[in-house]
Amino acid sequence: MVDHSMQSSSRSPRRWLFGLLVLLVVAAVCWKFWPAGTDHKTGEKPKAVAGHTGKAGGMRPGFGGATGPIPVRVAPAVKGDFPLYYKALGTVTALNTINVRSRVAGELMKIAFEEGQMVKAGDLLAEIDPRPYQNALLQAEGTLLQNQAQLKNAQVDVERYRGLFKEDSIAKQTLDTAEALVGQYLGTVKTNQAAVNDAKLNLEFTKIRAPITGRVGLRQLDVGNLVAANDTTALAIITQTQPISVVFTLPENNLDTVLARYHTGAKLPVEAWDRGDMKMQASGVLQSLDNQIDVTTGTLKFKARYDNRDQALFPNQFVNVHLLADTLKDVVLAPSAAIQFGTNGTFVYAMDGDKKVKIRPLKVGASDGDNTVITEGLAVGDRVVLEGTDRLKEGSEVEVVNDSQDVPTTPTEHLQGKSATKTSETTANDKVKKGA
């Protein structure tokens, strides 16, 4: 027989806990949605946060949005020229790099350059002990003088023998022997003359001179070191930095425009910017291109040349290259910040009158990050929303808080405009953010 009194006593605590849980949930919901009351100290109702209102005019956190106009910033689409830049990472390369070595052996007596100095072709860089080569020159000159004297004596003998032979006083063989001796001495004298010239050349090589104009690097040898001819250790390295070149690559899908203009003989401007891509360091022209595409990367190698008069570019330096491939004339431009991307493609929120916006599907072309070429969907003068797009939809009512009329058309103008408009945009941006 089942004890019903025991079953009743075991269910009571469960019912009590369940009822307490229900009461807690009801209390939490009432507290969350209870209308805003009056502050007992000030007698005023608390201020509501924009975008969340309750039934009695107070706040309802987490539900709904603002019913008033949405603050936005807008800018007009304009017509202008768009510079079509291709960007790449480039390496600065010296036109010539020379490892300066001694062509004769000896003790290094003098170093005539400062490390990092600019030198001209023919400037004295260093000097090897010349005394052994001066002695070798004297010896060669002495041997030459001896053989020249013997040659002169042999020539006198030949003239004498020719007179005697005409008088039939000597045999023909004696005259032939004398003439052969003259020829022998002529050859010896030429050999001695070559030895003299070689000794003079070696003596000249004791003075090491710059073969090109350029900048000298750090020296590798010190005064007093013994130097071997054509030693593996260079005395110094000279790099030609004026002019200088930059090597960079472009993907093959960007080649059509570049090659079309390059083959017409056009001088394509190439700008070299620093690694942060914030400051232009030099401006040059496209000089040459490689003869084949790299199959591993799908890129073609190019070389640009710069005068580098201010020495802003150093060999092996990494730079950002901006190649001006073409300039698109009279195209419709819109700020890139206004371009939106959705499931149906690219679009913008365009002003429909002064108070509402509508969605405009677009077809876009090239972009430089600041401005985008619009091929279809916008006309000149159409105003598009730059900021405040998060809560917009078709037909949304808006409030224009900063209607900018100046849209930069080049990267340079954009950078200049940033600093000029920073202060004026601060208030508008704050208002847009607060409305969001």
C-alpha positions as CSV (number, residue, x, y, z in Angstrom):
1,M,0.0,0.0,0.0
2,V,1.4,3.4,-1.1
3,D,1.9,6.1,1.5
4,H,0.2,9.1,0.0
5,S,1.3,11.4,2.8
6,M,5.0,10.8,2.0
7,Q,4.4,11.5,-1.8
8,S,2.7,14.8,-0.9
9,S,5.5,15.9,1.4
10,S,8.2,15.2,-1.3
11,R,6.4,17.2,-4.0
12,S,5.9,20.3,-1.8
13,P,9.5,21.5,-1.9
14,R,9.6,21.1,-5.7
15,R,6.4,23.2,-6.2
16,W,7.8,25.8,-3.8
17,L,11.1,26.1,-5.8
18,F,9.2,26.3,-9.1
19,G,6.9,29.0,-7.8
20,L,9.9,31.0,-6.5
21,L,11.7,30.8,-9.9
22,V,8.5,32.0,-11.7
23,L,8.3,35.0,-9.3
24,L,11.9,35.9,-10.0
25,V,11.4,35.8,-13.7
26,V,8.3,38.0,-13.5
27,A,10.1,40.5,-11.2
28,A,13.1,40.7,-13.7
29,V,10.8,41.4,-16.6
30,C,8.9,44.1,-14.7
31,W,12.1,45.8,-13.7
32,K,13.4,45.8,-17.2
33,F,10.3,47.3,-18.8
34,W,9.1,49.5,-15.9
35,P,8.6,53.1,-17.1
36,A,11.2,55.6,-16.2
37,G,10.5,57.2,-12.9
38,T,11.3,60.5,-11.3
39,D,14.6,61.2,-9.6
40,H,13.7,61.8,-5.9
41,K,16.6,64.2,-5.5
42,T,16.1,66.4,-8.5
43,G,12.4,65.8,-9.3
44,E,13.4,65.2,-13.0
45,K,13.0,62.2,-15.1
46,P,16.3,60.6,-16.3
47,K,17.4,61.5,-19.8
48,A,16.7,58.9,-22.5
49,V,19.4,57.4,-24.7
50,A,18.8,58.1,-28.4
51,G,17.3,55.1,-30.2
52,H,15.6,53.3,-27.3
53,T,12.2,54.6,-26.0
54,G,9.7,52.9,-23.7
55,K,5.9,53.1,-23.7
56,A,5.8,56.0,-21.3
57,G,8.5,58.0,-23.1
58,G,11.3,56.4,-21.1
59,M,14.0,54.0,-22.4
60,R,13.6,50.4,-23.6
61,P,17.1,49.0,-23.9
62,G,17.8,46.7,-26.8
63,F,14.6,47.4,-28.8
64,G,13.8,49.6,-31.7
65,G,15.7,52.6,-33.2
66,A,15.4,56.3,-33.5
67,T,12.3,57.5,-35.3
68,G,13.9,60.9,-36.3
69,P,16.1,61.6,-39.4
70,I,19.4,59.8,-39.5
71,P,22.4,62.2,-39.6
72,V,24.7,61.5,-42.6
73,R,27.6,63.1,-44.4
74,V,27.3,63.3,-48.2
75,A,29.5,64.4,-51.1
76,P,28.7,64.9,-54.8
77,A,29.8,62.8,-57.8
78,V,32.1,65.0,-60.0
79,K,33.5,64.9,-63.5
80,G,37.2,65.0,-64.0
81,D,40.4,63.3,-65.1
82,F,41.4,60.1,-63.2
83,P,45.1,59.2,-63.1
84,L,45.4,55.4,-63.5
85,Y,48.2,54.4,-61.2
86,Y,49.6,50.9,-60.9
87,K,51.4,50.2,-57.6
88,A,54.1,47.7,-56.9
89,L,57.0,47.1,-54.5
90,G,60.4,48.0,-56.0
91,T,64.1,47.6,-55.2
92,V,66.5,50.5,-55.8
93,T,69.4,49.2,-57.9
94,A,72.7,51.1,-58.7
95,L,73.5,51.4,-62.4
96,N,77.1,50.3,-61.7
97,T,78.8,48.7,-58.7
98,I,82.6,48.4,-58.7
99,N,84.8,46.4,-56.4
100,V,88.0,48.4,-56.3
101,R,91.0,46.1,-56.1
102,S,94.8,46.6,-56.6
103,R,96.3,45.4,-59.9
104,V,99.8,45.2,-58.3
105,A,101.1,43.8,-55.1
106,G,102.8,45.7,-52.3
107,E,102.3,47.6,-49.1
108,L,99.3,50.0,-48.8
109,M,100.9,53.3,-48.1
110,K,98.0,55.8,-48.4
111,I,94.2,56.0,-48.4
112,A,93.0,59.2,-50.0
113,F,89.2,58.9,-49.6
114,E,86.7,59.2,-46.7
115,E,84.1,56.5,-46.2
116,G,80.8,57.4,-47.8
117,Q,82.4,60.1,-49.9
118,M,81.3,61.0,-53.4
119,V,84.2,60.6,-55.9
120,K,84.6,61.3,-59.6
121,A,86.1,59.0,-62.2
122,G,89.9,59.3,-62.0
123,D,90.1,60.6,-58.4
124,L,93.0,59.0,-56.3
125,L,91.7,56.5,-53.8
126,A,94.8,54.8,-52.5
127,E,98.5,54.3,-53.2
128,I,100.7,51.2,-53.1
129,D,104.4,51.4,-52.2
130,P,105.9,52.5,-55.6
131,R,109.6,51.9,-55.0
132,P,109.8,48.3,-56.3
133,Y,108.1,49.4,-59.5
134,Q,110.3,52.5,-59.9
135,N,113.4,50.2,-59.7
136,A,111.8,47.8,-62.2
137,L,111.3,50.7,-64.6
138,L,114.9,51.9,-64.3
139,Q,116.1,48.4,-65.0
140,A,114.0,48.1,-68.1
141,E,115.1,51.5,-69.4
142,G,118.8,50.5,-68.8
143,T,118.4,47.3,-70.8
144,L,116.7,49.2,-73.6
145,L,119.6,51.7,-73.8
146,Q,122.1,48.9,-74.0
147,N,120.3,47.2,-76.9
148,Q,119.7,50.5,-78.7
149,A,123.5,51.1,-78.6
150,Q,124.2,47.7,-80.0
151,L,121.6,48.3,-82.7
152,K,123.2,51.5,-83.7
153,N,126.6,49.9,-83.9
154,A,125.2,47.1,-86.1
155,Q,123.5,49.6,-88.4
156,V,126.9,51.4,-88.9
157,D,128.5,48.1,-89.7
158,V,125.9,47.3,-92.3
159,E,126.5,50.6,-94.1
160,R,130.3,50.0,-94.1
161,Y,129.8,46.4,-95.4
162,R,127.6,47.6,-98.2
163,G,130.3,50.1,-99.5
164,L,132.9,47.3,-99.3
165,F,130.6,44.9,-101.1
166,K,130.1,47.4,-104.0
167,E,133.9,47.5,-104.3
168,D,133.9,43.7,-104.3
169,S,136.1,43.8,-101.2
170,I,134.0,41.4,-99.0
171,A,131.9,38.4,-99.6
172,K,128.1,38.7,-99.9
173,Q,127.7,36.4,-96.8
174,T,129.5,39.0,-94.6
175,L,127.0,41.7,-95.6
176,D,124.0,39.3,-95.1
177,T,125.2,38.4,-91.6
178,A,125.5,42.1,-90.7
179,E,122.0,42.9,-92.0
180,A,120.6,39.9,-90.0
181,L,122.3,41.2,-86.8
182,V,120.6,44.6,-87.3
183,G,117.2,42.9,-87.6
184,Q,117.9,40.9,-84.4
185,Y,118.7,44.1,-82.5
186,L,115.6,45.8,-83.8
187,G,113.5,42.9,-82.3
188,T,115.4,43.1,-79.0
189,V,114.9,46.9,-78.8
190,K,111.1,46.5,-79.3
191,T,111.0,43.8,-76.6
192,N,112.9,46.2,-74.3
193,Q,110.5,49.0,-75.1
194,A,107.6,46.8,-74.2
195,A,109.2,46.0,-70.9
196,V,109.7,49.7,-70.2
197,N,106.0,50.4,-71.0
198,D,104.9,47.5,-68.7
199,A,107.1,48.9,-65.9
200,K,105.6,52.3,-66.4
201,L,102.1,50.8,-66.3
202,N,102.8,48.9,-63.1
203,L,104.2,52.1,-61.5
204,E,101.0,53.9,-62.5
205,F,98.9,51.1,-61.0
206,T,100.4,51.8,-57.6
207,K,98.0,54.8,-57.6
208,I,94.5,53.3,-57.4
209,R,92.0,55.6,-59.0
210,A,88.2,55.6,-59.1
211,P,87.0,54.0,-62.3
212,I,83.5,55.6,-62.2
213,T,81.7,58.5,-60.5
214,G,79.8,57.4,-57.4
215,R,79.7,56.9,-53.7
216,V,82.5,55.0,-51.9
217,G,81.5,52.6,-49.2
218,L,83.3,51.5,-46.1
219,R,87.0,50.6,-46.7
220,Q,88.0,47.0,-46.3
221,L,91.8,47.5,-45.9
222,D,94.0,49.8,-43.7
223,V,97.3,51.5,-44.3
224,G,100.2,49.1,-43.8
225,N,98.4,46.0,-45.1
226,L,100.1,44.0,-47.7
227,V,98.0,43.9,-50.9
228,A,98.1,41.2,-53.5
229,A,97.4,41.8,-57.2
230,N,93.6,41.2,-57.8
231,D,93.1,40.3,-54.2
232,T,89.7,38.8,-53.3
233,T,89.3,41.5,-50.6
234,A,88.3,44.8,-52.3
235,L,89.8,48.0,-51.1
236,A,86.4,49.7,-51.3
237,I,83.1,49.4,-53.2
238,I,81.9,52.3,-55.4
239,T,78.2,52.5,-56.4
240,Q,76.9,54.8,-59.1
241,T,73.9,56.6,-57.6
242,Q,73.3,59.4,-60.1
243,P,71.4,58.3,-62.0
244,I,69.9,55.3,-60.3
245,S,67.2,52.8,-61.2
246,V,64.3,50.9,-59.5
247,V,63.3,47.4,-60.4
248,F,59.7,46.3,-59.9
249,T,57.2,43.9,-61.3
250,L,53.6,44.1,-62.5
251,P,51.0,41.3,-62.9
252,E,50.4,40.3,-66.5
253,N,46.7,41.4,-66.4
254,N,48.0,45.0,-66.0
255,L,50.3,44.9,-69.0
256,D,48.0,45.9,-71.8
257,T,47.7,49.5,-70.9
258,V,51.4,49.9,-69.9
259,L,52.8,48.2,-73.0
260,A,50.4,50.0,-75.4
261,R,51.7,53.4,-74.2
262,Y,55.3,52.2,-73.8
263,H,55.6,51.0,-77.4
264,T,54.3,54.3,-78.7
265,G,57.4,56.0,-77.1
266,A,55.5,57.7,-74.3
267,K,57.5,58.6,-71.2
268,L,55.6,57.0,-68.4
269,P,56.1,58.7,-65.0
270,V,57.1,56.4,-62.2
271,E,57.1,57.8,-58.6
272,A,59.1,56.2,-55.8
273,W,57.4,56.5,-52.3
274,D,58.8,55.5,-49.0
275,R,58.0,52.1,-47.3
276,G,55.0,53.7,-45.5
277,D,53.7,55.0,-48.8
278,M,53.3,58.5,-47.2
279,K,56.1,60.5,-48.8
280,M,57.3,60.7,-52.4
281,Q,61.1,60.4,-52.5
282,A,61.8,60.7,-56.2
283,S,60.1,60.9,-59.6
284,G,61.5,59.3,-62.8
285,V,60.4,57.6,-66.0
286,L,60.0,54.0,-67.2
287,Q,63.2,53.0,-68.9
288,S,63.0,49.4,-69.9
289,L,61.2,46.0,-69.4
290,D,62.2,42.4,-69.4
291,N,61.7,40.1,-72.4
292,Q,59.6,37.4,-70.7
293,I,57.0,36.9,-68.0
294,D,58.0,35.0,-64.9
295,V,55.9,31.8,-65.0
296,T,56.1,31.2,-61.3
297,T,54.6,34.6,-60.3
298,G,52.8,35.7,-63.5
299,T,54.6,39.1,-63.5
300,L,56.8,41.1,-65.8
301,K,59.9,42.9,-64.5
302,F,60.3,46.7,-65.2
303,K,63.1,49.2,-64.6
304,A,62.6,52.9,-64.0
305,R,65.4,55.5,-64.0
306,Y,65.8,58.5,-61.6
307,D,68.2,61.4,-61.6
308,N,68.5,61.1,-57.8
309,R,70.2,64.5,-57.5
310,D,69.3,64.8,-53.8
311,Q,70.5,61.3,-53.1
312,A,67.1,60.3,-51.7
313,L,67.4,56.8,-53.1
314,F,70.0,54.2,-51.9
315,P,70.9,50.9,-53.6
316,N,69.0,47.9,-52.3
317,Q,66.4,50.2,-50.7
318,F,62.7,49.0,-50.8
319,V,60.2,51.6,-52.2
320,N,56.6,51.7,-53.2
321,V,56.4,52.3,-56.9
322,H,53.5,54.3,-58.5
323,L,53.4,53.9,-62.2
324,L,51.1,56.4,-64.1
325,A,49.9,54.1,-66.8
326,D,47.2,56.4,-68.2
327,T,44.9,59.3,-67.5
328,L,41.2,58.7,-67.9
329,K,39.6,61.9,-69.3
330,D,36.3,63.4,-68.2
331,V,34.9,60.4,-66.1
332,V,32.4,60.4,-63.3
333,L,34.2,60.1,-59.9
334,A,32.7,59.2,-56.5
335,P,34.4,58.9,-53.1
336,S,35.3,55.3,-52.5
337,A,34.0,55.6,-48.9
338,A,30.4,55.8,-50.4
339,I,30.7,52.5,-52.3
340,Q,28.7,49.7,-50.7
341,F,28.8,46.0,-51.5
342,G,25.8,43.8,-51.2
343,T,24.3,40.5,-52.4
344,N,23.0,42.2,-55.5
345,G,26.3,43.9,-56.3
346,T,27.8,47.3,-55.9
347,F,25.6,50.2,-54.9
348,V,25.4,53.6,-53.1
349,Y,22.9,55.5,-51.0
350,A,22.1,58.5,-53.1
351,M,20.1,61.6,-52.0
352,D,16.5,61.6,-53.2
353,G,15.7,65.2,-52.7
354,D,17.0,66.8,-49.5
355,K,15.6,64.5,-46.9
356,K,15.5,61.0,-48.2
357,V,17.9,58.4,-49.8
358,K,17.5,55.7,-52.3
359,I,19.7,52.8,-53.4
360,R,21.5,53.2,-56.7
361,P,23.1,50.1,-58.3
362,L,26.5,50.9,-59.8
363,K,29.1,49.7,-62.3
364,V,32.5,50.8,-61.2
365,G,35.9,51.0,-62.8
366,A,39.4,51.8,-61.5
367,S,39.9,53.0,-58.0
368,D,42.8,54.6,-56.1
369,G,41.4,54.0,-52.7
370,D,40.1,57.5,-52.3
371,N,38.0,57.9,-55.5
372,T,36.4,55.4,-57.8
373,V,35.5,55.7,-61.4
374,I,31.7,55.2,-62.0
375,T,30.9,53.8,-65.4
376,E,27.2,53.5,-64.8
377,G,24.7,54.4,-62.1
378,L,25.6,58.0,-61.2
379,A,25.6,61.4,-62.9
380,V,27.6,64.4,-62.2
381,G,26.2,66.3,-59.2
382,D,24.4,63.3,-57.6
383,R,25.1,63.3,-53.9
384,V,26.0,60.1,-52.2
385,V,26.2,59.2,-48.5
386,L,29.8,58.9,-47.1
387,E,29.1,58.2,-43.4
388,G,26.0,57.1,-41.5
389,T,25.1,54.2,-43.9
390,D,24.8,51.6,-41.1
391,R,21.1,52.2,-40.5
392,L,20.0,53.3,-43.9
393,K,17.6,51.5,-46.2
394,E,15.6,52.4,-49.3
395,G,13.6,55.6,-48.6
396,S,15.2,56.4,-45.2
397,E,14.8,60.0,-43.9
398,V,18.1,61.6,-43.3
399,E,19.6,64.9,-42.1
400,V,22.7,66.1,-43.9
401,V,25.2,67.4,-41.4
402,N,28.1,68.2,-43.6
403,D,27.6,68.5,-47.3
404,S,31.1,68.5,-48.8
405,Q,31.4,70.0,-52.2
406,D,35.1,69.3,-52.9
407,V,36.1,65.8,-53.9
408,P,39.8,65.2,-54.5
409,T,40.6,63.8,-58.0
410,T,44.2,62.8,-57.4
411,P,46.1,61.0,-54.6
412,T,48.1,64.2,-54.0
413,E,45.0,66.4,-53.6
414,H,43.6,63.8,-51.2
415,L,46.6,63.9,-48.9
416,Q,46.6,67.7,-48.9
417,G,42.9,67.8,-48.3
418,K,43.1,65.5,-45.3
419,S,45.1,68.0,-43.2
420,A,43.1,71.0,-44.4
421,T,39.7,69.6,-43.6
422,K,40.5,67.6,-40.5
423,T,39.3,70.3,-38.1
424,S,36.1,71.1,-40.0
425,E,35.1,67.5,-40.2
426,T,35.5,66.7,-36.5
427,T,32.2,68.2,-35.3
428,A,30.2,66.6,-38.2
429,N,31.8,63.2,-37.6
430,D,30.9,63.3,-33.9
431,K,27.3,64.1,-34.7
432,V,27.0,61.2,-37.2
433,K,28.5,58.8,-34.6
434,K,26.1,60.0,-31.9
435,G,23.2,59.5,-34.2
436,A,24.4,56.0,-35.0
